[in-house]
Amino acid sequence: MEEFYRIRRLPPYVFEQVNRAKAAARNAGADIIDLGMGNPDLPAPAHVIEKLQDTIGKPRTDRYSASKGIPGLRRAQAGYYARRFGVKLNPDTQVVTTLGSKEGFANVAQAITAPGDVVLVPNPSYPIHAFGFLMAGGVIRSVPSDPTPLFFEALERAVMHSIPKPIAVVVCYPANPTAYTADLDFYKDLIAFAKKHSLLVLSDLAYAEVYFDDNPPPSILQVPGAFDVAVEFTSMSKTYSMPGWRIGFAVGNERVIAALGRVKSYLDYGAFTPVQVAATAARNGPDDCIREMRETYKRRRDVLVESFGRAGWEIPAPRASMFAWALLPEPFRTLGSVEFSTLLVEKADLAVAPGSGFGEHGEGFVRIALVENEQRIRQAARNLRRFLETGPEKLHNVVPLAKRR
């Protein structure tokens, strides 16, 4: 039978081959060190869990909530933006609580996209940045992920040659998967470009608090006039290690926020009220837990770079995010990222995310998530070293490997 229209627009799931290899290895008793999915392993802050426990079962908390988020949580998000970025938000008209930033992106796409609308999306990038618009009937044109002059050259070409003219551009810094970062000057140029060409800017700032060089990532809304064209998405998942709680935010341009709120009003009643109350306590509470999270990821990053380097795989040290983005080791570059990632599972009990899952320009790379403790990362490096020392010789008759120089 023919697939449904929207399903036809979704390609095969690139990560499925690696997932099958992980499942098979675990069923055979292997201890797989999984650095593939960006799923924080740290506990949520104690004061947030206590607030959740205190709220559950209280009168009215089991009822339907508000699809745009309870007022206290929206005020807390506005307070966070004021403290962290010096940005003033109206919690009633410029803030919507989402079921994670992923849901927010998908429903903004539904809200603003007409069939055939062109959207400019980084490649490689987090899949929802492209597929949210594809599912909404839009058309994707790729632009580079790194915030360099090449990015703006690609935007110029896209605006000049795309028919119809693009309606929006997506950016994500600190970037998933590449860990690139952008400064305020980049955002100033982007806002000026967007205004000149009547584009909306959708900024994914999910990793705002995961940085390692004492240079906090800025918000695009710090740029004067950004509210005219920009909406920004943030998440509780990484900042407070609350991925399963599904709390995020969209803030910024009132027209887009209103459209998102209207779409959501037809789709959901918001997150469970006690979860929103606990998320409010997180946003209004102490920042110690955020600093501890940041220090933990920095230690893991340093161990990853040092131990994998000694094992024979040079990993560039990310300045931000919970990911490292690495070229395949030289002998394996002819394989492709999916095949190499599958081999790592089967031969080294190590899982990473193949770069091609983030777009065609991610081929030749893998994404490594800092979601295991330092001891497990060192064990992964030991497994990796044995594989790299013997793999090219053992596998040359099985898979096409590059010759050693």
C-alpha positions as CSV (number, residue, x, y, z in Angstrom):
1,M,0.0,0.0,0.0
2,E,1.1,3.5,-0.7
3,E,2.5,5.5,2.3
4,F,0.6,8.5,3.6
5,Y,1.6,11.8,2.2
6,R,3.4,13.2,5.3
7,I,5.1,9.8,5.9
8,R,6.5,9.9,2.4
9,R,8.2,13.2,3.2
10,L,10.2,11.5,6.0
11,P,13.4,9.6,5.0
12,P,14.3,6.3,6.6
13,Y,15.5,6.7,10.1
14,V,19.3,6.9,9.8
15,F,20.0,5.9,13.4
16,E,18.0,2.6,13.0
17,Q,20.9,0.5,11.9
18,V,23.0,1.6,14.9
19,N,20.0,1.0,17.2
20,R,19.6,-2.5,15.8
21,A,23.3,-3.2,16.4
22,K,23.0,-1.9,20.0
23,A,19.9,-4.1,20.7
24,A,21.6,-7.2,19.3
25,A,24.8,-6.6,21.2
26,R,22.9,-6.1,24.5
27,N,20.8,-9.2,23.9
28,A,24.1,-11.1,23.6
29,G,25.3,-9.7,26.9
30,A,27.5,-6.9,25.8
31,D,28.0,-3.8,28.0
32,I,27.4,-1.0,25.5
33,I,28.8,2.4,26.5
34,D,26.1,4.6,24.8
35,L,27.4,8.0,23.9
36,G,24.9,8.3,21.0
37,M,21.7,9.9,22.3
38,G,21.9,13.3,24.0
39,N,19.9,12.1,27.0
40,P,21.2,13.7,30.2
41,D,22.1,11.1,32.9
42,L,22.4,13.6,35.7
43,P,19.7,13.8,38.4
44,A,17.2,16.7,38.4
45,P,17.9,19.2,41.2
46,A,16.7,18.1,44.6
47,H,14.7,21.2,45.2
48,V,12.8,20.7,41.9
49,I,11.9,17.2,42.8
50,E,10.8,18.2,46.2
51,K,8.5,20.9,44.7
52,L,7.0,18.3,42.4
53,Q,6.3,15.9,45.3
54,D,4.8,18.7,47.4
55,T,2.4,19.7,44.5
56,I,1.2,16.3,43.4
57,G,-2.2,15.4,44.8
58,K,-3.1,19.0,45.9
59,P,-6.6,20.2,44.9
60,R,-7.0,21.1,41.2
61,T,-3.5,19.9,40.2
62,D,-4.9,16.9,38.4
63,R,-7.1,18.9,36.1
64,Y,-6.4,20.2,32.6
65,S,-3.7,22.8,32.6
66,A,-3.1,25.7,30.2
67,S,-1.7,24.9,26.8
68,K,0.4,28.1,26.8
69,G,1.7,27.3,30.3
70,I,0.6,28.4,33.8
71,P,1.2,32.1,34.4
72,G,3.8,31.5,37.1
73,L,6.0,29.5,34.8
74,R,5.8,32.1,32.0
75,R,6.7,34.8,34.5
76,A,9.6,32.7,35.7
77,Q,10.9,32.3,32.1
78,A,10.6,36.1,31.6
79,G,12.6,36.5,34.9
80,Y,15.3,34.2,33.6
81,Y,15.7,36.2,30.4
82,A,15.9,39.4,32.3
83,R,18.6,38.0,34.7
84,R,20.6,36.1,32.1
85,F,20.4,38.2,29.0
86,G,19.0,41.6,30.1
87,V,16.0,41.0,27.8
88,K,12.6,42.1,28.9
89,L,9.7,39.7,28.0
90,N,6.0,40.2,28.4
91,P,4.9,36.8,29.9
92,D,1.4,37.1,28.6
93,T,2.2,37.9,24.9
94,Q,5.8,36.9,24.3
95,V,6.2,33.6,26.2
96,V,4.7,30.2,25.5
97,T,5.5,27.1,27.5
98,T,6.1,24.1,25.2
99,L,6.3,20.3,25.7
100,G,10.1,20.6,25.2
101,S,11.7,22.8,22.6
102,K,11.2,20.0,20.0
103,E,7.4,20.2,20.2
104,G,7.7,24.0,20.1
105,F,9.7,23.9,16.9
106,A,7.3,21.4,15.2
107,N,4.2,23.4,16.1
108,V,5.7,26.8,15.1
109,A,6.3,25.1,11.7
110,Q,2.7,24.1,11.6
111,A,1.7,27.7,12.5
112,I,3.7,29.6,10.0
113,T,4.2,27.3,7.0
114,A,2.0,27.1,3.9
115,P,2.5,24.3,1.4
116,G,5.6,25.0,-0.6
117,D,7.1,27.6,1.6
118,V,10.9,27.7,1.7
119,V,12.8,27.6,5.0
120,L,16.5,27.9,5.3
121,V,17.9,25.3,7.7
122,P,21.6,24.6,8.7
123,N,23.1,21.3,7.5
124,P,24.1,19.4,9.6
125,S,21.5,20.3,12.2
126,Y,19.1,18.7,14.7
127,P,16.5,16.8,12.7
128,I,13.4,18.7,13.9
129,H,14.8,21.9,12.4
130,A,14.2,20.5,9.0
131,F,11.6,17.8,9.4
132,G,9.2,20.0,11.4
133,F,8.8,22.1,8.3
134,L,8.8,19.2,5.9
135,M,5.9,17.6,7.9
136,A,4.1,21.0,7.7
137,G,4.4,20.9,3.9
138,G,7.4,23.3,3.5
139,V,10.5,23.0,1.4
140,I,14.0,23.0,2.9
141,R,17.0,24.8,1.5
142,S,20.3,24.0,3.3
143,V,22.8,26.6,4.5
144,P,26.1,26.0,6.4
145,S,26.0,25.3,10.1
146,D,29.1,27.3,11.1
147,P,28.6,31.0,11.8
148,T,31.1,32.4,9.3
149,P,30.8,34.7,6.2
150,L,30.0,31.5,4.2
151,F,26.7,31.4,6.1
152,F,25.6,34.8,4.9
153,E,26.8,34.1,1.4
154,A,24.5,31.1,1.4
155,L,21.6,33.2,2.7
156,E,22.2,35.7,-0.1
157,R,22.1,33.0,-2.8
158,A,19.0,31.4,-1.2
159,V,17.1,34.7,-1.2
160,M,18.2,35.5,-4.7
161,H,17.4,32.1,-6.3
162,S,14.6,30.4,-4.2
163,I,11.1,30.5,-5.6
164,P,9.1,31.3,-3.7
165,K,11.3,33.5,-1.5
166,P,12.2,32.0,1.9
167,I,9.9,32.8,4.8
168,A,12.3,31.9,7.7
169,V,15.8,30.9,8.7
170,V,16.7,28.5,11.5
171,V,19.8,28.9,13.6
172,C,21.1,26.8,16.6
173,Y,24.0,28.0,18.7
174,P,25.5,26.3,20.7
175,A,24.9,23.9,17.9
176,N,23.6,20.4,17.9
177,P,25.4,18.4,16.6
178,T,28.5,20.4,15.7
179,A,29.0,22.4,19.0
180,Y,29.6,25.6,17.0
181,T,29.0,28.8,18.9
182,A,28.0,32.3,17.7
183,D,28.6,35.7,19.2
184,L,26.3,38.8,19.4
185,D,27.9,40.4,16.3
186,F,26.7,37.3,14.2
187,Y,23.2,37.8,15.5
188,K,23.3,41.5,14.8
189,D,24.2,40.7,11.2
190,L,21.5,38.0,11.0
191,I,18.8,40.3,12.3
192,A,19.7,43.0,9.8
193,F,19.7,40.4,7.0
194,A,16.3,39.1,8.1
195,K,14.7,42.5,8.3
196,K,16.1,43.5,4.9
197,H,14.6,40.3,3.3
198,S,11.4,40.0,5.4
199,L,12.5,36.7,7.0
200,L,11.6,35.3,10.4
201,V,14.5,34.0,12.5
202,L,13.9,30.9,14.6
203,S,16.7,30.4,17.1
204,D,17.3,27.2,19.1
205,L,19.1,28.0,22.3
206,A,18.6,24.7,24.1
207,Y,22.3,24.6,25.2
208,A,22.4,28.2,26.6
209,E,23.8,27.1,29.9
210,V,26.2,24.3,28.7
211,Y,29.4,26.2,28.0
212,F,33.0,25.8,29.1
213,D,35.0,28.9,28.5
214,D,33.5,31.5,30.8
215,N,31.8,33.1,27.7
216,P,28.1,32.5,28.1
217,P,26.3,32.2,24.8
218,P,24.1,35.2,24.0
219,S,20.4,35.3,23.0
220,I,19.4,36.6,19.6
221,L,16.8,38.7,21.4
222,Q,19.6,40.9,22.9
223,V,20.0,42.5,19.5
224,P,18.0,45.7,19.2
225,G,14.9,45.2,17.0
226,A,15.2,41.4,17.2
227,F,11.6,41.1,18.5
228,D,10.4,42.3,15.1
229,V,11.5,39.1,13.4
230,A,12.8,36.5,15.9
231,V,11.5,33.7,18.1
232,E,13.8,31.7,20.4
233,F,13.4,28.3,21.9
234,T,14.9,27.1,25.2
235,S,14.5,23.9,27.2
236,M,14.7,22.7,30.8
237,S,16.1,19.3,29.5
238,K,19.8,20.1,29.5
239,T,20.0,23.0,31.9
240,Y,18.3,21.2,34.8
241,S,18.7,17.6,33.6
242,M,15.0,17.3,33.1
243,P,14.6,15.7,29.6
244,G,11.7,13.4,30.5
245,W,9.7,16.2,32.1
246,R,9.1,17.8,28.6
247,I,9.2,21.5,29.5
248,G,10.5,24.1,27.1
249,F,9.7,27.6,25.9
250,A,9.2,29.8,22.9
251,V,9.7,33.5,23.4
252,G,9.9,36.6,21.2
253,N,7.9,38.0,18.3
254,E,4.3,38.4,19.5
255,R,2.7,37.5,16.2
256,V,4.6,34.1,16.0
257,I,4.0,33.4,19.7
258,A,0.3,34.1,19.3
259,A,0.2,31.8,16.3
260,L,2.0,29.0,18.2
261,G,-0.3,29.5,21.2
262,R,-3.4,29.2,18.9
263,V,-2.1,26.0,17.3
264,K,-1.3,24.5,20.7
265,S,-4.7,25.4,22.0
266,Y,-6.2,22.8,19.5
267,L,-3.6,20.1,20.3
268,D,-2.8,20.0,24.0
269,Y,-3.7,21.3,27.5
270,G,-0.1,21.8,28.5
271,A,2.1,19.7,30.7
272,F,0.9,18.2,34.0
273,T,0.4,21.1,36.4
274,P,2.8,19.8,39.1
275,V,5.5,19.5,36.5
276,Q,5.0,23.1,35.5
277,V,5.0,24.2,39.2
278,A,8.3,22.3,39.7
279,A,9.7,23.9,36.6
280,T,8.8,27.3,38.0
281,A,10.8,26.4,41.1
282,A,13.8,25.5,38.9
283,R,13.7,28.8,37.0
284,N,13.2,30.8,40.2
285,G,15.6,28.8,42.3
286,P,19.4,28.8,42.9
287,D,21.9,28.5,40.1
288,D,24.2,26.1,42.0
289,C,22.8,23.1,40.2
290,I,23.5,24.8,36.8
291,R,27.1,25.5,37.6
292,E,27.5,21.9,38.9
293,M,26.0,20.5,35.6
294,R,28.4,22.7,33.6
295,E,31.4,21.6,35.6
296,T,30.4,17.9,35.2
297,Y,30.2,18.2,31.4
298,K,33.5,20.0,31.3
299,R,35.2,17.3,33.2
300,R,33.7,14.7,30.9
301,R,34.7,16.7,27.8
302,D,38.3,16.9,29.1
303,V,38.4,13.2,29.8
304,L,36.9,12.4,26.4
305,V,39.4,14.5,24.5
306,E,42.4,13.3,26.4
307,S,41.6,9.5,26.6
308,F,40.3,9.2,23.0
309,G,43.3,11.1,21.8
310,R,45.6,8.7,23.5
311,A,43.6,5.9,22.0
312,G,44.3,7.2,18.5
313,W,41.2,9.3,17.7
314,E,41.7,13.1,17.9
315,I,38.5,14.7,19.2
316,P,38.2,18.5,18.9
317,A,37.3,20.0,22.3
318,P,33.8,21.6,22.1
319,R,33.5,25.1,23.6
320,A,29.8,24.5,24.4
321,S,27.0,21.9,24.3
322,M,27.0,18.4,25.6
323,F,28.4,17.0,22.4
324,A,31.7,16.5,20.5
325,W,31.7,16.5,16.7
326,A,34.5,14.4,15.3
327,L,35.8,13.3,11.9
328,L,35.9,9.5,11.5
329,P,39.4,8.1,12.2
330,E,41.4,8.2,9.0
331,P,41.5,4.4,8.2
332,F,37.7,4.3,8.4
333,R,36.7,7.4,6.4
334,T,35.8,5.5,3.3
335,L,33.1,3.6,5.3
336,G,30.6,6.4,6.0
337,S,29.3,7.4,9.4
338,V,26.5,4.8,9.7
339,E,28.8,1.8,8.9
340,F,31.6,3.1,11.2
341,S,29.1,3.7,14.0
342,T,27.7,0.2,13.6
343,L,31.3,-1.3,13.7
344,L,32.0,0.6,16.9
345,V,29.0,-1.1,18.6
346,E,29.8,-4.5,17.3
347,K,33.6,-4.4,17.8
348,A,34.2,-1.9,20.6
349,D,30.9,-1.9,22.6
350,L,30.7,1.8,22.0
351,A,27.7,3.7,20.5
352,V,27.9,7.1,18.9
353,A,25.5,9.0,16.6
354,P,26.4,8.8,12.8
355,G,26.7,12.3,11.4
356,S,24.6,11.6,8.3
357,G,21.6,11.5,10.7
358,F,21.9,15.3,11.0
359,G,22.0,16.0,7.2
360,E,24.0,15.1,4.2
361,H,26.8,17.4,5.2
362,G,27.2,15.5,8.5
363,E,28.6,12.5,6.5
364,G,32.1,11.6,7.6
365,F,31.5,12.7,11.2
366,V,30.0,11.3,14.3
367,R,28.4,13.0,17.3
368,I,29.6,11.9,20.7
369,A,27.4,12.8,23.7
370,L,28.8,13.4,27.2
371,V,26.2,11.3,28.9
372,E,28.4,8.8,30.8
373,N,30.7,9.4,33.8
374,E,34.4,9.8,33.5
375,Q,35.1,6.2,34.4
376,R,32.8,4.9,31.6
377,I,34.3,7.3,29.1
378,R,37.8,6.0,30.0
379,Q,36.5,2.5,29.5
380,A,35.1,3.5,26.1
381,A,38.6,4.8,25.2
382,R,40.2,1.5,26.2
383,N,37.7,-0.4,24.0
384,L,38.3,2.1,21.2
385,R,42.1,1.7,21.4
386,R,41.9,-2.1,21.0
387,F,39.6,-1.6,18.1
388,L,41.7,1.0,16.3
389,E,44.9,-1.1,16.9
390,T,43.4,-4.2,15.3
391,G,40.4,-3.1,13.3
392,P,42.1,-2.1,10.0
393,E,44.0,-5.4,9.8
394,K,41.0,-7.6,10.8
395,L,38.4,-5.8,8.7
396,H,40.2,-5.1,5.4
397,N,38.7,-8.2,3.8
398,V,35.2,-7.4,5.1
399,V,34.8,-3.7,4.6
400,P,36.6,-1.2,2.3
401,L,39.1,0.6,4.6
402,A,41.6,3.2,3.6
403,K,45.2,2.1,3.4
404,R,47.4,3.2,6.2
405,R,50.1,5.7,5.2
